Amino acid sequence: MRLRTALLAAFVFLGALCAVAPAFSQGCAMCSSYVEASSKGGQRAVNKGVLLLLIPAAGFMSGGVAMAFRYCRKRDLEQS
């Protein structure tokens, strides 16, 4: 049950993070100028590309955290 709650919280957090994705633009001047000069379709493509690169990293990180909690709980049960 706790795992389900943790997964739900992680999913809600990632959903909220994706909802504000336009606020998290890359700060380098070259990328910013390229995106500003491109069309709306190009801007959407860059935003989708950034999200596409973010999803696997967030998945690996959340998987690692879930495994750490699972191991920690299992270890605590074995010690008591």
Secondary structure, 3 states (H helix, E strand, C coil): CHHHHHHHHHHHHHHHHHHCHHHCCCCCHHHHHHHHHCCHHHHHHHHHHHHHHHHHHHHHHHHHHHHHHHHHHHHHHHHC
